[in-house]
Amino acid sequence: MAEGGAILGAALVLLRDSVRPGMTTLELDQIAERFIRDHDGATPAFKGLYGFRGSACISINEEIVHGIPSKKRVLNLAATTPTRPSPYRSARSTRKLSGCWM
């Protein structure tokens, strides 16, 4: 459990530090996926779940949760970006946590 939480916490810090105006939610999702997969045995828990294409749920502004990453969704200076990656190692170590950045 601690290992999954550590990966998740570090992923949120990375995503927070990576958010830039002009980037797409797909680019942010790709950062999350690379980071999660770089940890031995970890995979993005959301990827493929019920047909979900992303590795993280990334919403903009009025979207609450479960935003689907897209190359058409571009962040701007005023965007609020709730982000929810979820690394998976086993059923006992899956963790979810959200971060929100402006």
C-alpha positions in Angstrom: 0.0 0.0 0.0 2.8 2.4 0.9 4.6 1.7 -2.4 1.5 2.5 -4.5 0.9 5.7 -2.4 4.5 6.8 -2.9 4.3 6.4 -6.7 1.0 8.3 -6.8 2.3 11.1 -4.6 5.4 11.5 -6.8 3.2 11.4 -9.9 1.1 14.2 -8.7 4.2 16.3 -7.9 5.5 15.6 -11.4 2.2 16.5 -13.0 1.9 19.7 -11.0 5.4 20.7 -12.0 4.7 19.8 -15.7 1.5 21.8 -16.3 2.1 24.6 -18.7 -0.2 26.9 -20.8 -0.6 25.5 -24.3 0.0 21.9 -23.5 -2.8 19.4 -24.1 -4.4 17.1 -21.6 -3.1 14.2 -23.7 0.5 15.4 -23.2 -0.1 15.6 -19.5 -1.6 12.1 -19.6 1.5 10.8 -21.5 3.8 12.2 -18.7 1.7 10.4 -16.1 1.8 7.1 -18.0 5.5 7.2 -18.6 6.2 8.0 -14.9 3.9 5.2 -13.7 5.4 2.6 -16.1 8.9 3.6 -15.1 8.2 2.0 -11.7 8.8 -1.8 -11.9 5.5 -3.6 -12.3 3.3 -0.5 -12.1 0.7 0.1 -14.8 -1.9 2.9 -15.1 -5.0 1.5 -13.4 -7.5 3.5 -15.5 -6.1 2.6 -18.9 -8.5 0.3 -20.6 -11.0 0.3 -17.7 -14.5 0.3 -19.2 -12.8 1.4 -22.5 -11.1 4.5 -20.9 -8.2 5.5 -23.2 -6.2 7.6 -20.7 -3.8 6.8 -17.9 -5.2 9.6 -15.8 -8.5 11.5 -15.5 -7.7 15.1 -16.4 -10.5 17.7 -16.3 -10.5 21.4 -17.1 -12.4 24.0 -15.2 -16.1 23.1 -14.7 -15.5 19.4 -15.4 -15.5 17.7 -12.0 -13.8 14.3 -12.6 -13.1 11.7 -15.2 -12.0 14.0 -18.0 -10.7 12.0 -20.9 -7.2 13.2 -22.1 -7.3 14.7 -25.6 -5.0 16.5 -28.0 -7.9 18.9 -28.5 -8.1 19.9 -24.9 -5.5 22.7 -24.4 -4.6 24.3 -21.1 -4.5 28.1 -20.8 -3.3 30.5 -18.1 -6.8 30.6 -16.4 -7.4 26.8 -16.5 -8.0 24.9 -13.3 -6.7 21.3 -13.9 -7.9 18.6 -11.6 -5.8 15.5 -12.3 -6.2 12.0 -11.0 -3.6 9.4 -11.9 -3.9 5.9 -10.4 -0.9 3.5 -10.4 -1.7 -0.2 -10.2 0.6 -3.0 -9.0 -2.0 -5.4 -7.5 -5.5 -5.2 -6.2 -4.2 -4.4 -2.8 -1.9 -1.6 -3.9 -4.1 0.5 -6.3 -4.3 4.1 -5.1 -6.3 7.1 -6.3 -5.7 10.7 -5.4 -6.6 14.0 -7.0 -4.6 17.2 -7.4 -5.8 20.5 -8.7 -3.6 23.2 -10.3 -4.2 26.7 -11.7 
